[in-house]
Amino acid sequence: MRSLSVQGVSKYFGNVKALDGVDLFVKPGELMVIMGPSGCGKTTLLLVILGALKPDKGSILLGDEDITNLPIEERNISYVPQDFGLFPHLNVYENIAFGLKVKGYPRSEIDKIVRSLLEIVGLEGLEKRKPRELSGGQKQRVALARALAIKPSLLLLDEPLSNIDEMTKSEVISNLKDLQRKIGVTTLCVMHNPEDAFKFGDRIAIMYSGKIMQCGEPEEILREPKNDIVKRLIAPMYILWNWNKS
């Protein structure tokens, strides 16, 4: 397991500063959630860490290794986008195996890894189904299995609950947390919904206008929001927490 350290990272799009001196540290094996409104820079930060975007300032370390200028394929980071990014023409088995085939793994090793992951994510017996035959939660588990197949040092999740219906959201959150703990991979996730974020993360980083406003454990942030912006962004959870305390 490796830590992630984002140090003074800024990113511009023309005259717009999407990231403004972001500092963030994710402990080895931790599940960190970046929570903030749409357009605050959450996904931009993920893409900079992934290597899909180059920062204009600052550095990114994975463990003790500076990966700021490493090409995306050398970072050993897996990324699961909002829409899960599954290949519609491939079945479950083939989707999970895709990255392993690209990396040239032997067929026997691919089969061993894929079948192990199918068991871990609870998709045994669904190997031959196409994405269109799966529920939102099942698609998500396929995407996670594919991301984990290459044994990444870091897992990035972009709004993992955006395509999950409200009826099953609590179950999906529980399953995701259990899977992350079982695998032990350092995970950074972005969410816009405070209730989801505070249920999901070991720690929460509150982001606004390209900056990290506050970072801490859920109860720590609820107990003592750093400023009015944080208080406003977490308002539903803050009100409920204080009501339960009274």
C-alpha positions as CSV (number, residue, x, y, z in Angstrom):
1,M,0.0,0.0,0.0
2,R,1.2,3.5,-0.9
3,S,0.3,7.0,0.2
4,L,-0.7,9.8,-2.1
5,S,0.7,13.3,-1.6
6,V,-0.6,16.3,-3.7
7,Q,1.6,19.3,-3.1
8,G,0.7,22.8,-4.2
9,V,-1.0,21.7,-7.4
10,S,-2.6,24.3,-9.6
11,K,-4.2,23.9,-13.0
12,Y,-5.4,26.6,-15.5
13,F,-7.7,26.3,-18.4
14,G,-7.0,29.6,-20.2
15,N,-7.6,32.3,-17.6
16,V,-9.7,30.0,-15.4
17,K,-7.9,28.6,-12.4
18,A,-9.5,25.1,-12.0
19,L,-7.1,24.1,-9.2
20,D,-5.6,26.6,-6.8
21,G,-2.6,25.3,-4.8
22,V,-4.2,22.0,-3.7
23,D,-2.5,20.2,-0.9
24,L,-3.8,16.7,0.0
25,F,-2.4,13.6,1.7
26,V,-4.1,10.2,1.5
27,K,-2.7,7.6,3.9
28,P,-1.8,4.1,2.7
29,G,-5.0,2.0,2.4
30,E,-7.2,4.9,3.2
31,L,-10.6,5.7,1.6
32,M,-10.6,9.5,1.1
33,V,-13.5,11.3,-0.4
34,I,-13.3,14.8,-2.0
35,M,-16.7,16.4,-1.6
36,G,-17.8,19.6,-3.3
37,P,-20.2,21.2,-5.7
38,S,-20.1,20.6,-9.5
39,G,-17.4,22.7,-11.1
40,C,-15.2,23.0,-8.0
41,G,-12.3,21.1,-9.5
42,K,-12.9,17.6,-8.1
43,T,-12.7,15.7,-11.4
44,T,-9.9,17.9,-12.7
45,L,-7.8,16.9,-9.6
46,L,-8.5,13.2,-10.3
47,L,-7.3,13.6,-13.9
48,V,-4.2,15.4,-12.9
49,I,-3.3,12.7,-10.4
50,L,-4.1,10.0,-13.1
51,G,-1.8,11.8,-15.6
52,A,-4.5,12.6,-18.1
53,L,-3.9,16.3,-17.4
54,K,-0.6,18.0,-16.6
55,P,-0.5,20.4,-13.6
56,D,0.8,23.9,-14.2
57,K,2.3,24.0,-10.7
58,G,3.0,21.6,-7.9
59,S,3.9,17.9,-7.6
60,I,2.3,14.5,-7.0
61,L,3.9,11.7,-5.1
62,L,2.8,8.1,-4.9
63,G,4.6,6.8,-1.8
64,D,8.1,8.2,-2.1
65,E,8.0,8.4,-5.9
66,D,7.5,11.7,-7.7
67,I,5.0,10.8,-10.5
68,T,4.3,14.4,-11.6
69,N,5.9,13.9,-15.0
70,L,5.4,10.2,-15.5
71,P,3.2,9.2,-18.4
72,I,-0.2,7.8,-17.5
73,E,0.7,4.2,-18.4
74,E,3.6,4.2,-16.0
75,R,1.8,5.4,-12.9
76,N,0.0,2.2,-11.9
77,I,-3.2,4.1,-11.1
78,S,-6.7,2.8,-11.9
79,Y,-9.6,5.2,-12.7
80,V,-13.3,4.4,-12.7
81,P,-15.3,7.2,-14.5
82,Q,-18.9,8.1,-13.7
83,D,-20.4,6.0,-16.5
84,F,-18.1,3.1,-15.5
85,G,-16.5,3.0,-19.0
86,L,-17.4,-0.6,-19.8
87,F,-17.0,-1.9,-23.3
88,P,-20.6,-2.7,-24.5
89,H,-19.4,-5.4,-27.0
90,L,-17.5,-7.3,-24.3
91,N,-19.0,-9.6,-21.7
92,V,-18.2,-9.3,-18.0
93,Y,-15.2,-11.7,-18.1
94,E,-13.7,-9.9,-21.1
95,N,-14.2,-6.4,-19.6
96,I,-12.4,-7.5,-16.4
97,A,-9.6,-9.2,-18.4
98,F,-9.1,-6.3,-20.8
99,G,-6.3,-4.4,-19.0
100,L,-4.4,-7.7,-18.3
101,K,-4.5,-8.6,-22.0
102,V,-3.1,-5.2,-22.9
103,K,-0.3,-5.7,-20.4
104,G,0.5,-9.1,-22.0
105,Y,-0.4,-11.4,-19.1
106,P,-0.4,-15.1,-19.9
107,R,-3.9,-16.5,-20.5
108,S,-3.7,-18.9,-17.5
109,E,-2.8,-16.0,-15.2
110,I,-5.6,-13.8,-16.6
111,D,-8.1,-16.5,-16.0
112,K,-6.9,-17.0,-12.4
113,I,-7.1,-13.2,-11.6
114,V,-10.4,-12.7,-13.3
115,R,-12.1,-15.6,-11.5
116,S,-10.7,-14.5,-8.2
117,L,-12.1,-11.0,-8.7
118,L,-15.5,-12.3,-9.9
119,E,-15.7,-14.1,-6.5
120,I,-14.5,-11.0,-4.5
121,V,-17.1,-8.7,-6.1
122,G,-19.9,-11.2,-6.1
123,L,-20.4,-11.6,-9.9
124,E,-19.8,-15.4,-10.2
125,G,-22.1,-16.9,-12.8
126,L,-22.5,-13.6,-14.7
127,E,-19.2,-13.9,-16.7
128,K,-21.0,-14.1,-20.1
129,R,-23.4,-11.2,-19.6
130,K,-23.0,-8.0,-21.6
131,P,-23.2,-4.6,-19.8
132,R,-26.7,-4.0,-21.1
133,E,-27.9,-7.1,-19.2
134,L,-26.6,-5.8,-15.8
135,S,-28.0,-3.5,-13.1
136,G,-26.2,-0.3,-12.2
137,G,-24.7,-1.9,-9.1
138,Q,-23.5,-4.9,-11.1
139,K,-21.9,-2.6,-13.8
140,Q,-20.1,-0.8,-11.1
141,R,-18.7,-4.0,-9.6
142,V,-17.4,-5.0,-13.1
143,A,-15.7,-1.7,-13.5
144,L,-14.1,-2.0,-10.0
145,A,-13.0,-5.6,-10.8
146,R,-11.4,-4.4,-14.0
147,A,-9.7,-1.5,-12.2
148,L,-8.4,-3.8,-9.5
149,A,-7.2,-6.5,-11.9
150,I,-3.9,-4.8,-12.6
151,K,-3.2,-4.4,-8.8
152,P,-3.0,-0.6,-8.8
153,S,-1.1,1.4,-6.2
154,L,-4.0,3.9,-6.2
155,L,-7.7,3.7,-7.2
156,L,-9.6,6.8,-8.3
157,L,-13.4,6.8,-8.3
158,D,-15.4,9.6,-10.0
159,E,-18.9,9.9,-8.6
160,P,-19.3,6.1,-8.0
161,L,-22.9,6.5,-6.9
162,S,-24.2,8.8,-9.7
163,N,-25.8,5.9,-11.6
164,I,-27.1,4.0,-8.6
165,D,-30.8,4.3,-7.7
166,E,-31.7,5.6,-4.2
167,M,-33.3,2.3,-3.2
168,T,-30.0,0.4,-3.4
169,K,-27.5,3.2,-2.6
170,S,-27.0,2.2,1.1
171,E,-26.2,-1.4,0.1
172,V,-23.8,-0.2,-2.6
173,I,-22.0,2.1,-0.2
174,S,-21.6,-0.8,2.3
175,N,-20.4,-3.2,-0.4
176,L,-17.9,-0.7,-1.8
177,K,-16.5,0.0,1.6
178,D,-16.2,-3.7,2.4
179,L,-14.5,-4.3,-1.0
180,Q,-12.0,-1.5,-0.5
181,R,-11.1,-2.7,3.0
182,K,-10.7,-6.3,1.7
183,I,-8.4,-5.3,-1.1
184,G,-6.6,-2.6,0.9
185,V,-5.9,-0.3,-2.0
186,T,-5.4,3.4,-1.3
187,T,-8.6,5.0,-2.7
188,L,-9.5,8.6,-3.7
189,C,-13.1,9.2,-4.6
190,V,-15.0,12.4,-5.6
191,M,-18.7,13.0,-4.7
192,H,-21.0,16.0,-4.7
193,N,-23.6,14.7,-2.2
194,P,-22.7,15.4,1.4
195,E,-24.8,12.5,2.8
196,D,-23.1,10.0,0.5
197,A,-19.6,11.4,1.2
198,F,-19.9,11.3,5.0
199,K,-21.2,7.7,4.9
200,F,-18.5,6.6,2.5
201,G,-15.1,8.2,3.4
202,D,-12.6,7.4,6.2
203,R,-11.8,11.1,5.8
204,I,-13.4,13.9,3.8
205,A,-11.7,16.7,1.9
206,I,-14.1,19.6,1.4
207,M,-13.4,21.3,-2.0
208,Y,-14.6,24.7,-3.2
209,S,-13.5,26.9,-6.1
210,G,-10.4,24.8,-6.8
211,K,-9.2,24.8,-3.2
212,I,-9.3,22.3,-0.3
213,M,-11.2,24.1,2.4
214,Q,-11.0,21.5,5.2
215,C,-9.9,17.9,5.5
216,G,-10.6,15.5,8.4
217,E,-12.7,12.7,9.7
218,P,-16.5,13.1,9.2
219,E,-17.3,13.7,12.8
220,E,-14.4,16.2,13.2
221,I,-15.7,18.3,10.3
222,L,-19.3,18.1,11.6
223,R,-18.2,19.1,15.1
224,E,-16.1,22.0,13.9
225,P,-16.5,23.3,10.3
226,K,-13.6,25.5,9.5
227,N,-15.6,28.4,7.9
228,D,-19.0,29.4,6.6
229,I,-18.3,27.9,3.2
230,V,-17.7,24.5,4.7
231,K,-20.8,24.9,6.9
232,R,-22.9,25.7,3.9
233,L,-21.6,22.8,1.8
234,I,-22.2,20.3,4.5
235,A,-25.5,21.9,5.7
236,P,-27.8,18.8,5.5
237,M,-25.4,16.7,7.5
238,Y,-24.4,19.5,9.9
239,I,-28.1,20.2,10.8
240,L,-28.9,16.5,11.3
241,W,-25.8,15.9,13.3
242,N,-26.5,18.9,15.6
243,W,-30.1,17.8,15.9
244,N,-29.1,14.3,17.0
245,K,-26.7,15.8,19.6
246,S,-29.4,18.0,21.2
